[in-house]
Amino acid sequence: MLACVLGCVPLRAQSIFDRVKEVVAGDQDNKNTTDRKNVDLTGLSTGEMSGALKEALNIGVKEGITKLGAEDGFFKNELVKVLLPEKLRKVDAALRGIGLGSLADQGLLLLNRAAEDAVQEGVPIFANAITSMTFDDAKNILLGDSIAATNYLKDKTTAQLFSAFKPKVAGSLGKVGADRIWEQIISKYNGLTRQNIETDLNTYVTQETINGVFKMVAEKESNIRSNSIFRTTSLLKKVFGAVDK
């Protein structure tokens, strides 16, 4: 009992401390958004606002897809790495427990290879969504939070991306051999445990691929908004510089 009391007090204190940090961070985000809404944008045309946001999104999408589509673009990037779905984590642990860690490692690697192979399918979908941004959209996004443009893109493209990525991911899982490896892994696990584990890897990897792209775009947008070093064109400097004032 004493051990529990001693162990639980720091945990509770840590939990309270984390909650305080979340509240403070939320208040700061709200303050920053309110400050941006009071910004004087009379020196900017609607075309400039729209153009700057389109540039920022195009840069984020292009860089994100280029990086993610390269070998190890997902696998060696901890921000977006495709991890195992919850159902398969116990399979992974069981295999490692009987000395089949290399098989488990290969299975995880191939899920990421499928994501890397599929991600290029998003290029035309993103391009269309960015091009169709209206002037009203642009002003609201510009005065929004640090990832407002990314959230706009997410709202406009997620359903289309899922439809485009899913068959590509299915093909990619077959091309890189992930479907065969995971069939072997799950078969071994089911044989050892006399269970019947099933999982839809295609749907899971598709969603993780989409999530990875948006994480990269959000990171780039946040950098452009918060740090002038990332404003690599005169239009980005002018428009986001005006919001800084």
C-alpha positions as CSV (number, residue, x, y, z in Angstrom):
1,M,0.0,0.0,0.0
2,L,2.8,2.4,0.9
3,A,4.5,1.6,-2.4
4,C,1.3,2.5,-4.2
5,V,0.9,5.8,-2.4
6,L,4.5,6.7,-3.1
7,G,4.2,5.7,-6.7
8,C,0.8,7.3,-7.4
9,V,1.5,10.8,-6.0
10,P,4.2,11.8,-8.5
11,L,2.0,10.3,-11.3
12,R,-1.0,12.4,-10.2
13,A,1.1,15.5,-9.9
14,Q,2.6,14.9,-13.3
15,S,-0.9,14.4,-14.8
16,I,-2.0,17.7,-13.2
17,F,1.1,19.4,-14.5
18,D,0.5,18.1,-18.0
19,R,-3.0,19.4,-17.9
20,V,-1.9,22.8,-16.8
21,K,0.6,22.9,-19.7
22,E,-2.2,22.0,-22.1
23,V,-4.5,24.7,-20.8
24,V,-1.7,27.3,-21.0
25,A,-0.8,26.2,-24.6
26,G,-4.4,26.4,-25.6
27,D,-4.8,29.8,-24.1
28,Q,-1.7,30.9,-26.0
29,D,-3.1,29.5,-29.3
30,N,-6.4,31.3,-28.8
31,K,-4.5,34.6,-28.0
32,N,-2.4,34.2,-31.1
33,T,-5.5,33.6,-33.3
34,T,-7.2,36.6,-31.7
35,D,-4.2,38.7,-32.4
36,R,-4.1,37.7,-36.0
37,K,-7.7,38.6,-36.5
38,N,-6.9,42.1,-35.4
39,V,-4.1,42.4,-38.0
40,D,-4.5,45.2,-40.6
41,L,-4.3,43.6,-44.0
42,T,-5.3,46.7,-46.0
43,G,-1.9,46.7,-47.6
44,L,-2.5,43.3,-49.2
45,S,-4.7,42.5,-52.1
46,T,-7.0,39.4,-52.0
47,G,-4.9,38.0,-54.9
48,E,-1.7,38.4,-52.8
49,M,-3.2,36.6,-49.8
50,S,-4.6,33.8,-51.9
51,G,-1.3,33.5,-53.9
52,A,0.8,33.4,-50.7
53,L,-1.3,30.6,-49.2
54,K,-1.3,28.6,-52.4
55,E,2.5,29.0,-52.5
56,A,2.9,27.8,-48.9
57,L,0.7,24.8,-49.5
58,N,2.4,23.9,-52.8
59,I,5.8,24.1,-51.1
60,G,4.5,21.9,-48.3
61,V,2.9,19.4,-50.5
62,K,5.8,19.2,-53.0
63,E,8.5,18.8,-50.3
64,G,6.3,16.5,-48.3
65,I,5.5,14.1,-51.1
66,T,9.1,14.2,-52.4
67,K,10.5,13.3,-49.0
68,L,7.9,10.7,-48.2
69,G,8.1,9.1,-51.6
70,A,11.8,8.4,-51.4
71,E,13.2,5.2,-49.9
72,D,12.9,5.3,-46.1
73,G,10.8,8.5,-46.5
74,F,8.3,7.0,-44.1
75,F,10.4,4.3,-42.4
76,K,13.1,6.6,-41.1
77,N,11.0,9.6,-40.3
78,E,9.7,9.3,-36.7
79,L,7.0,11.9,-37.4
80,V,5.2,9.8,-40.0
81,K,6.6,6.3,-39.7
82,V,3.8,3.7,-40.1
83,L,3.7,1.7,-36.9
84,L,1.8,-1.5,-36.4
85,P,-2.0,-1.4,-35.9
86,E,-3.0,-2.2,-32.3
87,K,-4.3,-5.7,-33.3
88,L,-0.8,-6.7,-34.6
89,R,1.3,-5.4,-31.8
90,K,0.7,-8.5,-29.8
91,V,1.6,-10.6,-32.9
92,D,4.8,-8.6,-33.1
93,A,5.6,-9.1,-29.4
94,A,4.9,-12.8,-29.7
95,L,7.2,-13.3,-32.7
96,R,10.0,-11.5,-31.0
97,G,9.5,-13.6,-27.9
98,I,10.3,-16.8,-29.9
99,G,13.2,-15.4,-31.8
100,L,11.4,-14.3,-35.0
101,G,12.2,-10.6,-34.5
102,S,13.7,-10.3,-38.0
103,L,10.5,-11.5,-39.6
104,A,8.6,-8.9,-37.5
105,D,11.1,-6.2,-38.6
106,Q,10.6,-7.1,-42.2
107,G,6.8,-6.9,-41.9
108,L,7.0,-3.4,-40.4
109,L,9.5,-2.2,-43.0
110,L,7.3,-3.4,-45.9
111,L,4.2,-1.5,-44.6
112,N,6.3,1.7,-44.8
113,R,7.6,0.7,-48.3
114,A,3.9,0.5,-49.4
115,A,3.2,4.0,-48.1
116,E,6.3,5.4,-49.8
117,D,5.2,3.8,-53.1
118,A,1.7,5.1,-52.9
119,V,2.1,8.7,-51.8
120,Q,2.7,10.1,-55.3
121,E,-0.9,9.5,-56.1
122,G,-1.9,12.5,-54.1
123,V,-0.2,15.1,-56.4
124,P,-3.1,15.9,-58.7
125,I,-5.7,15.9,-55.9
126,F,-3.7,18.4,-53.8
127,A,-3.1,20.5,-56.9
128,N,-6.8,20.7,-57.7
129,A,-7.7,21.6,-54.1
130,I,-5.1,24.3,-53.9
131,T,-6.0,25.9,-57.2
132,S,-9.7,26.0,-56.2
133,M,-9.1,28.1,-53.0
134,T,-11.3,31.2,-53.0
135,F,-10.4,34.7,-51.9
136,D,-12.7,34.3,-48.9
137,D,-11.0,31.0,-48.0
138,A,-7.6,32.7,-48.2
139,K,-8.4,35.6,-45.8
140,N,-9.9,33.2,-43.2
141,I,-7.0,30.8,-43.5
142,L,-4.4,33.6,-43.3
143,L,-5.9,34.8,-40.1
144,G,-6.4,31.3,-38.7
145,D,-4.1,29.2,-36.5
146,S,-0.7,27.8,-37.4
147,I,-2.0,25.0,-39.5
148,A,-5.2,26.5,-40.9
149,A,-4.2,26.0,-44.5
150,T,-3.4,22.4,-43.8
151,N,-6.8,21.9,-42.2
152,Y,-8.4,23.5,-45.3
153,L,-6.5,21.0,-47.5
154,K,-7.5,18.1,-45.2
155,D,-11.2,19.0,-45.4
156,K,-11.1,19.3,-49.2
157,T,-9.0,16.2,-50.1
158,T,-9.2,13.5,-47.5
159,A,-12.0,11.5,-49.1
160,Q,-10.5,11.8,-52.5
161,L,-7.0,10.8,-51.2
162,F,-8.5,7.7,-49.6
163,S,-10.1,6.6,-52.8
164,A,-6.9,7.3,-54.8
165,F,-4.5,5.8,-52.3
166,K,-6.3,2.7,-51.4
167,P,-5.9,0.7,-54.6
168,K,-2.4,2.0,-55.0
169,V,-1.6,0.9,-51.4
170,A,-3.1,-2.5,-52.2
171,G,-0.9,-2.8,-55.3
172,S,2.1,-1.6,-53.3
173,L,1.6,-4.1,-50.5
174,G,1.7,-6.8,-53.2
175,K,4.6,-5.3,-55.1
176,V,6.9,-5.0,-52.1
177,G,5.7,-8.4,-50.7
178,A,4.1,-7.0,-47.6
179,D,0.9,-9.0,-48.1
180,R,2.8,-12.3,-48.3
181,I,5.0,-11.5,-45.3
182,W,2.0,-10.5,-43.2
183,E,0.0,-13.5,-44.2
184,Q,3.0,-15.6,-43.1
185,I,3.4,-13.7,-39.8
186,I,-0.3,-13.9,-38.9
187,S,-0.4,-17.5,-39.9
188,K,2.5,-18.3,-37.6
189,Y,0.9,-16.4,-34.7
190,N,-2.5,-18.0,-35.2
191,G,-0.8,-21.4,-35.2
192,L,1.1,-20.7,-32.1
193,T,-1.7,-19.2,-30.1
194,R,-4.7,-21.0,-31.7
195,Q,-6.3,-17.6,-32.3
196,N,-7.7,-16.2,-35.5
197,I,-6.3,-12.6,-35.9
198,E,-7.3,-10.7,-39.0
199,T,-6.7,-7.1,-39.9
200,D,-7.3,-4.9,-42.9
201,L,-3.7,-3.7,-43.7
202,N,-4.8,-2.0,-46.8
203,T,-7.2,0.4,-45.1
204,Y,-4.8,0.9,-42.2
205,V,-1.7,1.8,-44.4
206,T,-3.9,4.0,-46.6
207,Q,-5.0,6.1,-43.7
208,E,-1.5,6.3,-42.3
209,T,-0.1,7.4,-45.6
210,I,-2.7,10.3,-45.7
211,N,-1.9,11.2,-42.1
212,G,1.8,11.3,-42.9
213,V,1.4,13.7,-45.8
214,F,-0.7,16.1,-43.7
215,K,1.8,16.0,-40.9
216,M,4.6,17.1,-43.3
217,V,2.4,19.9,-44.8
218,A,1.4,21.1,-41.3
219,E,5.0,21.2,-40.2
220,K,6.0,23.3,-43.3
221,E,3.0,25.7,-42.9
222,S,3.8,26.2,-39.2
223,N,7.4,27.0,-40.1
224,I,6.5,29.5,-42.8
225,R,4.1,31.3,-40.4
226,S,6.4,31.4,-37.4
227,N,9.9,31.8,-39.0
228,S,10.8,34.2,-41.8
229,I,13.7,32.0,-42.8
230,F,11.2,29.6,-44.4
231,R,9.6,32.3,-46.5
232,T,11.5,31.7,-49.6
233,T,9.6,33.9,-52.1
234,S,8.9,37.6,-52.1
235,L,5.2,37.0,-51.9
236,L,5.5,34.8,-48.8
237,K,7.7,37.4,-47.2
238,K,5.2,40.2,-47.9
239,V,2.0,38.4,-46.9
240,F,3.2,36.5,-43.8
241,G,5.4,39.5,-42.8
242,A,2.2,41.6,-42.7
243,V,0.6,39.1,-40.3
244,D,3.7,39.3,-38.1
245,K,3.3,43.0,-37.5
